[in-house]
Amino acid sequence: MNTNIRDMVVLIVDPVHNEYGQLGQITWHDWRESGDMGIRFSDEDEIVLPDGNLEGDKWRPIKSFYRHDDETGRVFDSNRKAGLKGLKELYLSLNLGGLEELQEKYFELFGEYI
């Protein structure tokens, strides 16, 4: 299934990265060659990070989640761990803040609440 990159949100999960705990929007993704992706933050800064999905990747600085169900209304992942439910659970488990803070970060980036 092809997913539009605008339907994804990423969370920086590498604790030593300067943007740890931040939400980002994917602007481009070279999933065939390098696995690199452009990630834009709410302050308009953009960085390049690997997706961590290529064979042999040892550094996985991001975790990506679906923002919406697909165009037919089906959920992308039946247990919702790949969706916003999974984002909320991971955000809370990493002790990055509460759900209100997550909602604000998400709104700053996408102009809508979870």
Legacy VTK file of the C-alpha trace (Angstrom):
# vtk DataFile Version 3.0
C-alpha trace
ASCII
DATASET POLYDATA
POINTS 114 float
0.000 0.000 0.000
1.353 3.425 -0.926
1.077 6.055 1.744
1.396 9.761 1.059
4.191 11.210 3.196
1.796 13.932 4.363
-0.123 11.178 6.158
2.851 10.396 8.378
4.230 11.947 11.547
7.637 11.116 12.991
8.907 11.227 16.538
12.643 11.654 17.147
13.447 8.809 19.537
17.252 8.987 19.724
17.935 10.481 23.181
21.288 11.975 22.125
19.834 13.816 19.115
19.251 17.571 19.480
15.627 17.158 18.375
14.831 14.288 20.759
11.146 14.182 21.611
10.115 16.460 18.757
7.441 15.694 16.195
8.268 16.139 12.548
6.609 16.059 9.156
8.242 14.103 6.357
8.972 16.329 3.349
10.702 13.737 1.160
11.837 10.126 1.512
14.450 8.243 -0.523
13.218 4.830 0.554
14.752 2.991 -2.417
18.372 4.084 -2.230
19.645 5.687 0.963
16.652 5.473 3.292
17.153 9.142 4.105
14.213 11.429 4.693
13.716 15.136 5.118
11.967 16.011 8.363
10.486 19.458 8.988
9.676 20.736 12.451
7.100 23.317 13.531
9.793 26.037 13.597
10.386 25.328 9.855
13.843 23.835 10.462
14.466 20.772 8.319
16.978 18.001 8.878
17.883 14.772 7.105
17.789 11.500 9.030
17.794 7.846 7.998
14.544 5.937 8.332
16.423 2.987 9.846
14.577 0.514 7.636
17.357 -0.596 5.298
19.037 -3.917 5.914
22.016 -3.382 8.182
20.790 -0.080 9.617
21.889 0.130 13.226
20.833 3.723 13.909
17.077 4.222 14.094
16.622 7.806 15.259
12.956 8.113 14.341
9.705 6.254 14.706
6.996 7.008 12.166
3.243 6.791 12.589
0.224 7.071 10.316
-1.782 10.256 10.910
-4.990 9.084 9.250
-6.859 6.025 8.133
-6.563 5.207 4.436
-8.782 6.764 1.790
-11.433 4.058 2.201
-11.617 4.592 5.953
-9.785 1.404 6.905
-7.196 1.612 9.621
-3.643 1.081 8.395
-2.848 -1.110 11.373
-5.550 -3.114 13.113
-4.102 -2.668 16.606
-3.379 1.033 15.927
0.224 0.827 17.182
1.347 2.309 13.872
-1.219 5.087 14.182
-1.798 7.940 16.576
-2.566 5.552 19.432
0.954 4.179 19.096
2.390 7.704 18.961
0.632 8.612 22.203
1.803 5.439 23.944
5.427 5.860 22.870
5.486 9.565 23.727
4.209 8.845 27.234
6.518 5.849 27.734
9.571 7.990 26.894
8.519 10.507 29.585
8.601 13.367 27.094
5.584 15.072 28.621
1.865 14.590 28.897
-0.845 14.237 26.290
-1.621 17.956 26.408
1.949 18.788 25.426
1.822 16.198 22.646
-1.448 17.719 21.383
0.150 21.179 21.252
3.220 19.927 19.386
0.997 18.100 16.913
-1.204 21.175 16.406
1.833 23.434 15.815
3.030 21.080 13.099
-0.183 20.025 11.369
-2.772 22.624 12.376
-5.090 20.004 13.833
-5.387 18.091 17.074
-4.950 14.376 17.441
LINES 1 115
114 0 1 2 3 4 5 6 7 8 9 10 11 12 13 14 15 16 17 18 19 20 21 22 23 24 25 26 27 28 29 30 31 32 33 34 35 36 37 38 39 40 41 42 43 44 45 46 47 48 49 50 51 52 53 54 55 56 57 58 59 60 61 62 63 64 65 66 67 68 69 70 71 72 73 74 75 76 77 78 79 80 81 82 83 84 85 86 87 88 89 90 91 92 93 94 95 96 97 98 99 100 101 102 103 104 105 106 107 108 109 110 111 112 113
